[in-house]
């Protein structure tokens, strides 16, 4: 491909275009319709297709509307200009179907011809019919290809019925980020970059338009961004073509719908009956309410009017003159009557008002605290109330802060940042008010941003709030501890907890003058002081390596969780259970918190609960369940804008993939985790990701590589792993060093692991400790240590680790020339690995069984059947790319033994190189 037009995120579409081009090159006709919303690149795809087609001429045009009154259709004019006159006296209204087909064949003259028609839906009626007629007859077109584009809502037109269609959608965020990086390089401030990606909603044309609005100072973060970032001009310039053709009455009906939906975002649409009442009150004709006249901008879906995409709704609102918008809101407020509609009525009144109205602000704030109001609508109400509050009134900052926190909980972090920026821009306010804003900013940064910055903001918040608002000061300190934990800063965790003052009495759930406290979630009230004190003292003791002192207070946290129905407290209780090593309780408590979080639509909390649940399942050895929860968490985390949570979930999925032996998946998830963990300082996610890479190496028999990865994480030094994770990786490190022939690297780490295992933080730790000691022990002691490890596994559970111990024990027995005993261990390991879907370890167990002479493990296929079990194992290792020295380390034999066996393998198989041997082993694997 020439690459004349570079596209992002269009692999599927480009493959479809390439398939059409291949058909044309081979002398077969074909057609393809690209149907997309404005700004998503359908024209760019056409240009790319034209640039890449090198088999013959390309005719490329953009259709013109029938009302342009050209003497001939645009397509007819193009064909005439391309080589000879068309049919004499072609009609002004376009070509007849058969005439176009004949003209295409004539112009092709047996050679490949690609005809690209952009915006084919704008052609006159007869030209559209002619295009559709030709496109549905690929055999009659011979070597002609028709590549058409149309608006998304016109793809179902009868003229295009039956054509193969591709539908480019909005770009995913990471792909849009790649496009943005190409357009601006690395000069964009991270916060500005995120704001641009959010506002563009995956639309490349809008992203470019927004960039055109920014000065270098704004792009680098040294000057404030324009508000709104996507104004009416930018939106109309991208999708306004659809709106320009609407009659005035129809356009006003859609403005009413857009205004109504803005105040009820949770419904996903506007109440059809409400819009109809407002339209009738304005004297709008009935025909304007007919969805068939809306040009695909919106549709009636039961009781709701839904816009075709969010950008169209935003363009309808932002592109309307201010007076017209106010008129729409005034009409909606007028027809909303009764107590049930009090809040939406006040919202529309606030938007219709021409000047700030403090009484309206007070009414909105009071209505926001009414029962049954969802968090997102409550956030809207407080934001509107702030707009009608005087700038020098502290209530304005309080309302903006509360609105920001509610927006965050509802999964709108970008909206929350905008509101916080407005709150912080206010004048001098009381420390208690400023502290609440810093708390909201810190919690927001904890979910998406450098956790060191979040920790600093949260400690500032705690200091500001301490003398005036002890409850929120404690909330800030707990969140600061979470930030320090994510960063791997144990001392920071201790400082955050140790600096807290006495816990206040009273319930955790309470209200303020501006509505419900945004840091509380609905549920059964509990004494805040006792809950916090127990969690604080227990975590402090655990962090200071005093496990006996940690147990009682953390146990009380778990006991209270039995009757609790607050998801945030249950999340904390689940963490306490993990610290205690009670994995079953952690799973049970966190799963209940997840169910409650889903039921209450706590969008920002659900991905956190899924992250903790996936991690607990992983600790229990239930990898399939951990993977299922982590994958769901990725979807929820993207929705909530919690990139830090995404990093942890990718690390968990990397660990799951390392068990399933999917090397590509491990690398992908590790890369995704590290891309966030590095810039945001997430030491825990980074340690988990490195551990996953090392475990994948171990599964493939690459012990030396695994030892190199894990060494810095488990030993003292500047690259030391996360304090809560590094000990979990020690058994892998010990196994890697023992198998790599470097057992002297492990004893000091094993002793540290022994001290940690004694604390009871992991139910499998005693068994893993015995396995580590067996790997490093002399032959006289190893047998008993392996047996002891298996006995401890029986009480701890966990098929995968038990199977790994069986495999290592079986290997040890085989090397001691005790094949009969080894077979039983290896068979048990094989079954457990198969049950755990640990495919690489399955292969290891089978290879070890073959080396013992166990024919039940599966006979080698084809030409390999002449090899002895040991020769077969060496052949497989060499085929994987291992050197003779690496093979010797894997199989625990000498380098000379490998040389000897490999020479015999070459002779028996009749191959002369390692490359030939690899090919033969691969063929045998396919046919075996």
C-alpha positions in Angstrom: 0.0 0.0 0.0 1.1 3.5 -0.8 0.0 4.9 2.5 -0.9 8.2 0.8 -3.7 8.6 3.3 -3.0 7.5 6.9 -5.9 6.2 8.8 -6.3 5.1 12.4 -8.6 2.4 13.8 -9.9 1.3 10.4 -8.4 -2.1 10.0 -11.7 -3.8 9.3 -12.8 -1.2 6.8 -9.5 -1.3 5.0 -9.6 -5.1 4.7 -13.0 -4.8 3.1 -11.8 -2.2 0.6 -8.7 -4.4 -0.1 -10.9 -7.4 -0.8 -12.9 -5.3 -3.3 -9.7 -4.2 -5.0 -8.5 -7.8 -5.2 -11.8 -8.8 -6.9 -11.4 -6.0 -9.4 -7.8 -7.0 -10.1 -8.8 -10.6 -10.8 -11.4 -9.4 -13.4 -14.5 -9.8 -11.2 -16.8 -6.9 -10.5 -17.8 -5.9 -7.1 -19.3 -3.1 -4.9 -18.9 -1.9 -1.3 -20.9 0.8 0.6 -19.2 2.7 3.4 -21.9 4.2 5.6 -20.8 6.4 8.4 -21.8 9.5 10.4 -20.1 12.8 9.4 -16.5 13.2 10.5 -15.7 9.5 10.9 -13.6 9.3 7.8 -15.7 7.8 5.0 -14.2 10.3 2.5 -10.7 9.5 3.8 -11.3 5.8 3.2 -12.3 6.6 -0.3 -9.1 8.6 -0.9 -7.0 5.8 0.6 -8.7 3.3 -1.7 -8.0 5.5 -4.7 -4.4 6.0 -3.7 -3.8 2.2 -3.1 -5.4 1.0 -6.4 -2.6 0.4 -8.9 -4.2 -2.1 -11.2 -5.9 0.4 -13.5 -7.6 3.8 -13.7 -9.6 5.3 -10.8 -12.6 7.6 -11.3 -13.3 9.5 -8.1 -16.1 12.0 -7.5 -18.3 13.5 -4.8 -22.0 13.4 -5.7 -23.9 16.6 -5.8 -27.5 17.1 -4.7 -30.2 16.9 -7.3 -31.3 20.4 -6.5 -28.0 21.9 -7.7 -29.5 21.8 -11.3 -26.3 20.7 -13.0 -26.8 19.8 -16.7 -25.9 16.2 -16.1 -25.4 14.0 -13.0 -22.0 14.3 -11.4 -21.2 10.7 -12.2 -22.1 11.1 -15.9 -19.9 14.2 -16.1 -17.0 12.3 -14.5 -17.3 9.4 -16.9 -17.4 11.7 -19.9 -14.3 13.6 -18.7 -12.5 10.3 -18.1 -12.4 9.3 -21.7 -15.0 10.2 -24.4 -18.5 11.5 -24.5 -21.3 9.7 -22.8 -24.6 9.0 -24.4 -25.7 12.0 -26.4 -28.3 14.2 -24.8 -28.1 12.5 -21.4 -31.1 13.6 -19.3 -30.7 16.3 -16.7 -32.2 14.0 -14.1 -29.4 11.4 -14.4 -28.6 8.2 -16.2 -30.9 5.2 -16.7 -29.8 2.0 -14.8 -28.9 0.0 -17.9 -27.1 3.0 -19.5 -24.8 3.4 -16.5 -23.9 -0.3 -16.4 -23.1 -0.2 -20.1 -21.1 3.0 -19.7 -19.0 1.5 -16.9 -18.2 -1.6 -19.0 -17.3 0.6 -22.0 -14.9 2.8 -19.9 -13.3 -0.3 -18.4 -12.6 -1.9 -21.8 -11.6 -5.1 -20.1 -9.1 -3.4 -17.8 -9.6 -3.1 -14.0 -11.5 0.1 -13.2 -12.3 1.5 -9.7 -15.1 4.0 -9.5 -15.4 5.9 -6.2 -18.5 7.9 -5.5 -18.5 9.9 -2.3 -21.8 10.9 -0.7 -23.8 8.7 -3.1 -27.0 9.4 -1.1 -26.9 13.0 -2.4 -27.2 11.9 -6.1 -30.5 12.6 -7.9 -33.1 9.8 -7.8 -32.3 8.2 -11.1 -28.5 8.3 -10.5 -28.9 6.6 -7.2 -31.1 3.9 -8.8 -28.5 3.5 -11.6 -25.7 3.1 -9.1 -27.6 0.6 -7.0 -28.6 -1.3 -10.2 -25.0 -1.6 -11.3 -23.6 -2.4 -7.8 -26.0 -5.4 -7.4 -24.7 -6.9 -10.6 -21.0 -7.6 -10.1 -20.9 -10.3 -12.7 -22.2 -7.9 -15.4 -19.7 -5.3 -14.4 -16.7 -7.6 -15.2 -13.5 -5.8 -14.0 -15.3 -2.7 -12.6 -15.5 -2.0 -8.8 -17.9 0.5 -7.3 -16.9 2.0 -4.0 -19.7 4.2 -2.6 -20.1 6.2 0.6 -23.3 7.4 2.2 -24.6 8.9 5.5 -25.2 6.2 8.1 -29.0 6.7 8.1 -29.2 6.3 4.3 -27.6 2.9 4.1 -31.0 1.3 4.2 -32.3 3.2 1.2 -33.9 0.9 -1.4 -31.3 1.9 -3.9 -28.6 0.5 -1.8 -30.4 -2.6 -0.5 -28.4 -5.8 -0.7 -25.0 -4.1 -1.0 -22.2 -5.2 1.3 -21.8 -2.5 3.9 -19.1 -1.5 6.3 -19.9 1.0 9.1 -17.0 2.9 10.5 -17.8 3.9 14.1 -16.1 6.4 16.5 -12.4 5.7 17.2 -11.6 3.9 20.5 -9.9 6.3 22.9 -6.4 4.7 22.5 -6.7 5.0 18.7 -7.9 8.6 18.9 -5.0 9.2 21.1 -2.6 7.9 18.5 -4.2 10.3 15.9 -3.9 13.2 18.4 -0.2 12.4 19.1 0.5 12.5 15.3 -1.3 15.8 15.0 0.4 17.6 18.0 3.4 15.3 18.9 4.1 15.0 22.6 3.6 18.7 23.4 0.0 18.4 24.7 -0.5 18.6 28.4 -1.9 15.3 29.7 -5.0 16.9 31.1 -5.6 18.9 27.9 -5.1 15.7 25.9 -7.8 13.9 27.9 -10.2 16.8 27.6 -9.7 16.8 23.8 -10.3 13.0 23.5 -13.4 13.2 25.7 -14.9 16.1 23.8 -14.2 14.6 20.4 -16.0 11.3 21.3 -13.9 9.4 18.8 -14.7 11.7 15.8 -11.5 12.5 13.9 -12.9 15.5 12.2 -14.1 17.0 15.5 -10.8 16.3 17.1 -9.0 18.2 14.4 -11.5 21.1 14.7 -11.0 21.3 18.4 -7.2 21.4 18.0 -7.7 24.3 15.6 -9.3 26.3 18.4 -6.3 26.0 20.8 -3.3 28.2 21.1 0.1 26.7 21.9 -0.2 28.0 25.4 -3.6 26.3 25.8 -2.4 23.1 24.3 0.6 22.9 26.7 -1.6 23.6 29.7 -0.2 27.1 30.4 -3.5 28.9 29.6 -7.1 27.9 30.4 -9.0 26.0 27.7 -12.0 27.7 26.1 -15.3 26.8 27.7 -17.0 25.0 26.2 -14.2 23.3 24.4 -16.5 22.0 21.7 -18.6 25.0 20.9 -21.5 25.4 18.4 -19.2 26.3 15.5 -17.0 23.2 16.0 -19.9 20.9 16.3 -21.9 22.3 13.4 -18.7 22.3 11.3 -18.5 18.5 11.9 -22.1 17.2 11.8 -24.1 20.3 10.8 -24.9 19.2 7.3 -27.6 16.9 8.7 -29.1 19.8 10.6 -28.9 22.4 7.8 -31.6 20.7 5.7 -34.2 20.6 8.5 -37.2 22.9 8.2 -37.4 25.5 11.0 -40.3 23.9 12.9 -38.6 20.5 12.7 -35.3 21.9 13.9 -37.1 23.5 16.9 -38.8 20.2 17.8 -35.3 18.6 17.9 -34.0 21.4 20.0 -36.8 20.8 22.5 -35.8 17.1 22.5 -32.1 17.9 23.0 -32.9 20.3 25.8 -35.2 17.8 27.6 -32.6 15.0 27.4 -29.9 17.2 28.8 -31.8 17.5 32.1 -32.6 13.7 32.3 -29.4 12.1 31.0 -30.0 8.8 32.7 -32.9 8.0 30.4 -30.9 8.1 27.2 -33.5 10.1 25.4 -36.2 12.8 25.7 -39.8 12.1 26.8 -41.8 12.1 23.6 -45.0 13.3 25.3 -43.2 16.2 27.0 -41.6 17.4 23.7 -45.0 17.1 22.0 -46.7 19.2 24.7 -44.0 21.9 24.5 -44.2 21.9 20.7 -47.9 22.4 20.7 -47.6 25.2 23.3 -45.3 26.9 20.8 -47.8 26.5 18.0 -45.5 24.1 16.1 -47.4 22.2 13.3 -48.1 18.5 13.8 -46.0 17.5 10.8 -42.8 18.7 12.5 -43.4 15.9 15.1 -43.2 13.2 12.4 -39.9 11.4 12.9 -39.8 10.7 9.1 -39.0 14.4 8.6 -36.0 14.4 11.0 -33.4 13.4 8.3 -32.1 10.6 10.5 -31.0 13.1 13.2 -33.2 11.4 15.8 -35.9 8.7 16.0 -38.9 7.8 18.1 -38.1 4.8 20.2 -41.3 4.0 22.2 -41.8 6.7 24.7 -38.5 8.4 24.0 -36.9 10.5 21.3 -33.3 9.3 20.8 -30.6 11.1 18.8 -28.6 9.1 16.2 -25.4 9.9 18.1 -24.4 12.2 21.0 -22.6 14.7 18.7 -25.8 15.5 16.9 -27.6 16.2 20.1 -24.8 18.4 21.3 -24.7 20.2 17.9 -28.5 20.8 18.1 -28.1 22.5 21.5 -24.8 24.3 21.0 -25.6 25.4 17.5 -28.9 27.1 18.4 -28.9 30.9 19.2 -28.9 31.6 22.9 -32.4 33.2 22.7 -33.8 30.1 20.9 -32.3 27.8 23.6 -33.8 29.8 26.4 -37.2 29.7 24.6 -37.0 25.9 24.4 -36.2 25.6 28.1 -38.9 28.1 29.0 -41.5 26.0 27.1 -40.4 22.8 28.8 -40.6 24.4 32.2 -44.0 25.7 31.4 -45.5 22.3 30.5 -43.8 20.4 33.4 -46.4 20.6 36.2 -46.9 19.0 39.6 -44.5 18.0 42.5 -43.2 15.0 40.6 -41.6 17.3 38.0 -40.3 19.9 40.4 -36.6 19.3 39.8 -36.7 19.1 36.0 -39.0 22.2 36.0 -36.5 24.1 38.1 -33.6 23.0 35.9 -35.3 24.3 32.8 -36.2 27.5 34.6 -32.5 28.0 35.5 -31.5 27.6 31.9 -34.2 29.9 30.6 -33.3 32.7 33.1 -31.3 35.6 31.7 -29.8 36.7 35.1 -28.7 34.9 38.3 -31.5 34.1 40.7 -30.4 33.2 44.3 -33.9 32.1 45.2 -33.9 29.7 42.2 -30.5 28.5 43.3 -31.8 27.7 46.8 -34.8 25.8 45.3 -32.5 23.7 43.1 -30.2 22.8 46.0 -33.2 21.8 48.1 -34.8 19.8 45.3 -31.5 18.0 44.7 -31.7 16.4 48.2 -35.2 15.0 47.6 -35.5 11.2 47.8 -35.3 9.3 44.6 -33.2 11.8 42.7 -30.4 10.0 40.9 -26.8 11.1 41.4 -26.3 12.5 37.9 -29.5 14.6 38.0 -28.5 15.7 41.5 -25.1 16.8 40.1 -26.8 18.8 37.4 -29.1 20.5 39.9 -26.2 21.6 42.1 -24.2 22.8 39.2 -27.2 24.9 38.0 -27.7 26.2 41.5 -24.0 27.3 41.5 -24.5 29.2 38.3 -27.3 31.2 40.0 -25.2 31.8 43.2 -23.2 35.0 43.6 -19.5 34.5 42.8 -18.4 35.7 46.2 -20.7 33.3 48.1 -19.0 30.3 49.6 -22.2 28.3 48.8 -21.2 28.5 45.1 -17.9 26.7 45.7 -19.7 24.1 48.0 -22.3 23.4 45.4 -19.8 23.1 42.5 -17.7 20.7 44.7 -20.6 18.5 45.6 -21.8 18.5 41.9 -18.3 17.4 40.9 -18.1 14.5 43.3 -21.6 13.3 42.3 -20.5 13.5 38.6 -17.5 11.4 39.5 -19.6 8.8 41.2 -21.9 8.7 38.2 -19.0 8.0 35.9 -18.4 11.4 34.4 -14.9 12.3 35.5 -14.4 14.9 32.8 -17.5 16.7 33.9 -16.2 16.5 37.5 -12.9 18.1 36.5 -14.7 21.0 34.8 -16.8 21.6 37.9 -13.8 21.4 40.2 -11.9 23.8 38.1 -14.8 26.3 38.4 -14.9 25.6 42.2 -11.2 26.3 42.6 -11.4 29.5 40.5 -13.7 31.1 43.1 -12.5 33.8 45.4 -11.3 33.4 49.0 -13.4 30.8 50.8 -13.3 29.2 54.2 -10.7 26.4 54.8 -13.5 23.9 55.3 -15.0 24.7 51.9 -11.6 24.7 50.2 -10.7 21.4 51.9 -13.8 19.7 50.4 -12.7 20.8 47.0 -9.2 19.4 47.5 -10.7 16.2 48.8 -12.9 15.9 45.7 -9.9 16.6 43.5 -7.7 14.1 45.3 -10.3 11.3 45.1 -10.7 12.1 41.4 -6.9 11.9 40.8 -6.8 8.6 42.7 -8.9 7.0 40.0 -7.1 8.6 37.1 -3.8 10.4 37.5 -0.5 10.3 39.2 -1.2 8.8 42.6 1.6 10.9 44.2 -0.3 14.1 43.2 -3.5 12.6 44.5 -1.9 11.7 47.8 -0.6 15.3 48.3 -4.0 16.8 47.5 -5.7 14.5 50.0 -3.2 15.3 52.8 -3.8 19.0 52.1 -7.5 18.3 52.3 -7.1 16.5 55.6 -5.2 19.4 57.1 -7.8 22.0 55.9 -10.8 19.9 57.1 -9.4 18.6 60.4 -10.4 21.5 62.7 -13.9 21.9 61.1 -15.0 18.7 59.5 -13.5 15.7 61.2 -15.5 13.1 59.2 -14.3 14.3 55.8 -10.8 14.8 57.2 -10.8 11.1 58.0 -12.1 10.3 54.5 -9.2 12.3 53.1 -6.7 10.4 55.2 -8.1 7.0 54.2 -8.0 8.0 50.5 -4.4 9.3 51.0 -3.5 5.8 52.4 -5.0 4.2 49.3 -2.9 6.5 47.1 0.3 5.7 49.0 -0.6 2.0 48.8 -1.0 2.1 45.1 2.4 3.9 44.8 4.1 1.2 47.0 4.9 3.9 49.7 4.5 2.0 53.0 5.8 4.9 55.0 3.2 7.1 53.3 0.5 4.7 54.3 1.6 4.8 57.9 1.9 8.6 57.9 -1.6 9.0 56.4 -3.2 6.7 59.1 -1.0 7.7 62.0 -1.7 11.4 61.5 -5.5 11.0 61.9 -7.1 12.5 65.0 -9.7 10.9 67.1 -12.7 9.6 65.1 -15.9 11.5 65.5 -19.0 10.0 66.8 -22.2 9.8 64.8 -23.4 8.1 61.7 -21.4 7.9 58.5 -24.2 8.9 56.3 -25.4 12.4 56.9 -26.6 15.5 55.0 -25.3 19.0 54.6 -27.1 22.2 53.7 -26.3 21.5 50.1 -27.7 18.0 49.9 -26.5 14.5 50.7 -22.8 14.2 51.5 -21.2 13.1 48.2 -18.7 10.8 49.9 -21.5 8.8 51.5 -23.6 6.1 49.8 -27.1 5.2 50.8 -27.3 2.4 53.2 -27.6 1.4 56.8 -25.9 3.9 59.0 -23.0 2.6 61.2 -21.0 4.3 64.0 -18.3 6.0 61.9 -15.8 6.2 64.8 -15.7 2.6 65.7 -15.5 1.5 62.1 -12.7 3.9 61.2 -10.8 3.3 64.4 -10.8 -0.5 63.9 -9.7 -0.2 60.3 -7.1 2.4 61.1 -5.5 0.6 64.0 -5.6 -2.8 62.2 -4.0 -1.5 59.0 -1.4 0.5 61.0 -0.4 -2.6 62.9 -0.2 -4.7 59.7 1.9 -2.1 58.0 4.2 -1.9 61.0 4.6 -5.7 60.9 2.6 -6.4 64.1 0.2 -9.0 62.8 -1.0 -10.1 66.2 -2.1 -6.5 67.0 -3.8 -6.2 63.6 -6.0 -9.3 63.8 -8.6 -8.2 66.4 -9.5 -4.8 65.0 -9.6 -6.1 61.4 -11.8 -9.0 62.5 -14.2 -6.5 64.0 -14.3 -4.8 60.6 -15.3 -8.1 59.0 -17.9 -8.8 61.7 -19.6 -5.4 61.1 -19.6 -6.1 57.3 -22.1 -9.0 57.9 -24.9 -6.5 58.4 -23.6 -3.6 56.4 -25.1 -2.6 53.0 -22.8 0.3 52.2 -20.6 -0.7 49.1 -17.7 1.6 50.1 -17.4 0.2 53.6 -17.7 -3.3 52.1 -14.9 -2.6 49.7 -12.8 -1.6 52.7 -13.8 -4.7 54.7 -12.8 -6.8 51.7 -9.4 -5.2 51.8 -9.1 -6.0 55.5 -10.0 -9.6 54.8 -7.1 -9.8 52.3 -4.7 -8.4 54.8 -5.9 -11.0 57.3 -5.4 -13.8 54.7 -9.1 -14.7 54.8 -9.5 -15.0 51.1 -13.0 -16.6 51.3 -14.3 -13.7 53.4 -12.7 -11.2 51.0 -14.5 -12.7 48.0 -17.8 -13.0 49.9 -17.8 -9.4 51.2 -16.6 -7.8 48.0 -19.1 -9.7 45.9 -21.9 -8.4 48.1 -20.6 -4.9 47.7 -20.5 -5.3 44.0 -24.1 -6.4 43.9 -25.1 -3.3 45.9 -23.0 -1.0 43.8 -24.6 -2.3 40.6 -28.1 -2.0 42.1 -27.4 1.7 43.0 -25.6 2.4 39.7 -22.5 3.6 41.5 -20.6 3.8 38.3 -17.2 4.9 39.8 -17.3 2.3 42.5 -18.2 -0.8 40.5 -14.9 -1.1 38.7 -13.0 -0.8 42.0 -15.2 -3.6 43.5 -14.5 -5.7 40.4 -10.8 -5.1 40.7 -10.7 -6.2 44.3 -12.9 -9.2 43.6 -10.7 -10.3 40.7 -7.6 -10.0 42.8 -9.2 -12.0 45.6 -10.2 -14.7 43.2 -6.7 -14.7 41.9 -5.3 -15.2 45.4 -7.7 -18.1 45.8 -6.3 -19.7 42.6 -9.6 -19.3 40.8 -8.1 -17.9 37.6 -11.1 -18.3 35.3 -13.3 -16.3 37.7 -10.6 -13.7 38.2 -10.4 -13.3 34.5 -14.1 -13.0 34.1 -14.4 -10.3 36.7 -11.3 -8.4 35.5 -12.7 -8.3 31.9 -16.0 -7.0 33.1 -14.0 -4.5 35.2 -12.2 -3.2 32.1 -15.6 -2.3 30.5 -16.8 -0.7 33.8 -13.5 1.1 34.3 -13.6 2.6 30.8 -17.1 3.8 31.4 -16.1 5.4 34.7 -12.9 6.9 33.4 -10.8 5.1 36.0 -7.5 4.5 34.2 -5.7 3.6 37.4 -8.2 0.8 38.0 -7.7 -0.3 34.4 -3.9 -0.7 35.0 -4.6 -3.0 37.9 -7.1 -5.0 36.0 -4.8 -5.5 33.0 -2.1 -6.7 35.5 -4.6 -9.2 36.9 -5.5 -10.4 33.4 -1.8 -10.7 32.6 -1.4 -13.1 35.6 -4.5 -15.0 34.5 -3.0 -15.3 30.9 0.3 -16.5 32.4 -1.5 -19.5 33.9 -3.4 -20.1 30.6 0.0 -19.8 28.8 -1.2 -17.3 26.3 2.1 -15.4 25.6 0.5 -12.8 23.3 -2.2 -12.0 25.9 0.4 -11.7 28.7 2.4 -9.3 26.7 -0.6 -7.3 25.6 -2.0 -6.9 29.2 1.5 -6.2 30.6 2.0 -3.5 28.0 -1.4 -2.0 28.8 -0.8 -2.0 32.5 2.7 -0.5 32.3 1.5 2.2 29.9 -0.6 3.6 32.8 1.4 2.4 35.8 4.6 4.1 34.7 3.3 7.7 34.3 0.9 7.4 37.2 3.4 5.8 39.7 1.3 2.6 40.2 3.9 0.4 41.8 1.4 -2.4 42.7 0.2 -2.7 39.2 3.7 -2.7 37.8 4.9 -5.4 40.2 1.9 -7.6 39.3 2.6 -7.1 35.6 6.3 -8.0 36.0 5.4 -11.1 38.0 3.0 -12.2 35.2 5.8 -11.9 32.6 8.1 -13.9 34.8 5.5 -16.6 35.4 4.8 -16.8 31.7 8.6 -17.4 31.2 8.5 -20.1 33.8 5.6 -21.8 32.0 7.6 -21.9 28.8 10.6 -23.3 30.5 12.6 -20.1 30.5 13.8 -20.1 34.1 16.8 -17.9 33.6 14.7 -15.1 32.1 12.2 -15.4 34.9 14.9 -15.1 37.5 16.3 -12.0 35.9 12.8 -10.4 35.9 11.9 -11.3 39.5 15.3 -10.7 41.1 14.9 -6.9 41.5 11.3 -7.2 42.7 11.9 -9.6 45.6 15.3 -8.5 46.8 16.4 -5.2 48.5 17.3 -2.4 46.2 15.9 0.6 44.3 13.7 -1.4 42.0 12.2 -3.4 44.9 8.6 -4.6 44.2 5.5 -3.4 46.0 5.5 -4.2 49.7 2.2 -6.0 49.6 3.0 -8.1 46.5 6.7 -8.9 46.4 6.4 -11.8 48.8 3.7 -13.4 46.7 6.3 -13.6 43.8 9.0 -15.2 45.9 8.0 -18.8 45.2 8.3 -18.1 41.4 11.7 -16.5 42.0 13.0 -19.5 44.0 11.7 -21.9 41.4 13.4 -19.9 38.6 16.7 -19.7 40.3 16.8 -23.4 41.2 15.9 -24.5 37.6 18.3 -22.0 36.1 21.1 -23.4 38.2 21.5 -20.4 40.5 20.2 -21.6 43.8 22.6 -19.4 45.8 20.6 -16.3 44.8 17.5 -17.5 46.8 18.3 -18.3 50.5 18.1 -14.8 51.9 14.8 -14.2 50.1 13.4 -17.5 51.4 14.1 -16.5 55.0 12.2 -13.2 54.5 9.4 -15.2 52.9 9.4 -17.5 56.0 8.9 -14.6 58.3 6.1 -13.2 56.2 4.4 -16.6 55.9 4.3 -16.8 59.7 2.1 -13.8 59.8 -0.7 -15.7 58.1 -1.2 -13.2 55.3 -1.7 -16.0 52.7 -3.2 -19.4 53.4 -1.0 -21.0 50.7 2.2 -19.5 52.0 3.2 -22.4 54.3 3.0 -24.9 51.5 4.9 -22.6 49.1 7.6 -22.1 51.8 8.0 -25.9 52.1 8.3 -26.1 48.3 10.9 -23.3 48.2 13.0 -25.1 50.8 12.6 -28.4 48.9 14.0 -26.8 45.7 17.1 -25.5 47.6 17.6 -28.6 49.9 20.1 -31.3 49.6 18.8 -34.7 48.3 18.4 -36.2 51.8 16.0 -33.4 52.9 14.2 -32.6 49.7 12.0 -35.7 49.6 10.4 -35.0 53.0 10.0 -31.3 52.2 8.1 -31.9 49.0 5.9 -34.4 50.8 5.3 -31.8 53.6 4.5 -29.1 51.0 1.8 -31.4 49.4 0.3 -32.1 52.8 0.0 -28.3 53.5 -1.5 -27.7 50.0 -4.3 -30.2 50.9 -5.5 -27.9 53.6 -4.9 -24.6 51.8 -6.6 -25.5 48.5 -5.7 -24.1 45.1 -5.2 -26.6 42.2 -2.7 -24.7 40.3 0.0 -24.3 43.0 -0.6 -27.8 44.2 0.0 -29.0 40.6 3.2 -27.0 40.4 4.5 -28.6 43.5 3.6 -32.1 42.1 5.4 -31.2 38.9 8.5 -30.1 40.6 8.4 -33.1 42.9 8.0 -35.4 39.9 10.9 -33.8 38.1 13.0 -34.3 41.2 12.1 -37.9 41.5 12.9 -38.6 37.8 16.3 -37.0 38.2 16.8 -39.3 41.2 16.0 -42.3 38.9 12.8 -43.1 40.6 10.5 -43.0 37.5 7.7 -45.1 39.0 7.2 -42.7 41.9 7.6 -39.7 39.5 4.8 -40.9 37.2 2.1 -40.8 39.8 3.1 -37.2 40.8 3.3 -36.1 37.2 0.0 -37.7 36.2 -1.7 -35.8 39.1 0.0 -32.6 38.0 -1.2 -33.1 34.4 -4.8 -33.6 35.4 -4.7 -30.5 37.7 -3.1 -28.4 35.0 -5.7 -29.4 32.5 -8.4 -28.5 35.0 -6.8 -25.1 35.5 -6.3 -24.7 31.7 -2.6 -24.0 32.3 -1.5 -25.1 28.9 2.2 -24.6 29.1 2.4 -26.5 32.3 0.3 -29.2 30.7 3.0 -29.5 28.1 5.7 -29.6 30.8 3.9 -32.4 32.7 3.4 -34.4 29.5 7.1 -34.0 28.5 8.2 -35.2 31.9 5.9 -38.2 31.7 7.3 -39.1 28.4 10.8 -38.9 29.9 9.8 -41.5 32.5 8.6 -43.8 29.7 4.9 -43.3 30.3 3.3 -44.2 27.0 -0.2 -43.2 28.4 0.9 -39.6 28.2 0.5 -39.7 24.4 2.8 -41.1 21.8 5.0 -38.8 19.7 3.6 -38.3 16.2 5.0 -39.3 12.8 8.8 -39.4 12.4 9.3 -38.4 16.0 8.1 -41.8 17.2 11.7 -43.2 16.7 13.1 -40.9 19.5 13.5 -41.9 23.1 11.6 -39.8 25.6 14.7 -37.8 26.5 15.6 -37.2 22.9 12.0 -36.0 22.3 12.2 -33.5 25.1 15.5 -32.1 23.8 14.0 -31.9 20.3 11.0 -29.9 21.5 13.3 -27.5 23.5 15.5 -26.9 20.5 12.5 -26.4 18.3 11.4 -23.6 20.7 14.7 -21.8 20.1 16.6 -22.9 23.2 20.4 -23.2 23.1 22.1 -26.4 24.3 23.0 -24.7 27.5 19.4 -23.6 28.1 18.2 -27.1 27.3 20.6 -28.5 29.9 19.3 -26.1 32.5 15.6 -26.9 31.7 16.1 -30.6 31.9 18.6 -30.6 34.7 21.3 -32.5 32.7 24.8 -31.7 31.6 25.7 -29.7 28.5 27.6 -32.7 27.2 24.5 -34.9 27.6 22.4 -32.5 25.5 25.1 -32.5 22.8 25.2 -36.2 22.7 21.4 -36.7 22.4 21.1 -33.9 19.9 23.6 -35.5 17.5 21.6 -38.7 17.7 18.3 -36.9 17.1 19.8 -35.3 13.9 21.0 -38.7 12.7 17.8 -40.5 13.4 15.5 -37.8 11.8 17.8 -37.1 8.9 18.0 -33.4 9.5 21.0 -31.2 9.2 20.1 -28.0 11.1 18.1 -26.7 14.0 15.8 -25.0 11.5 15.0 -28.3 9.8 14.4 -29.9 13.2 12.0 -27.0 14.2 10.0 -27.5 11.0 9.8 -31.3 11.5 8.6 -30.9 15.1 6.0 -28.3 14.1 4.6 -30.6 11.4 4.5 -33.5 13.8 2.6 -31.3 16.3 0.0 -30.5 13.6 -0.6 -34.1 12.6 -0.2 -35.7 16.0 
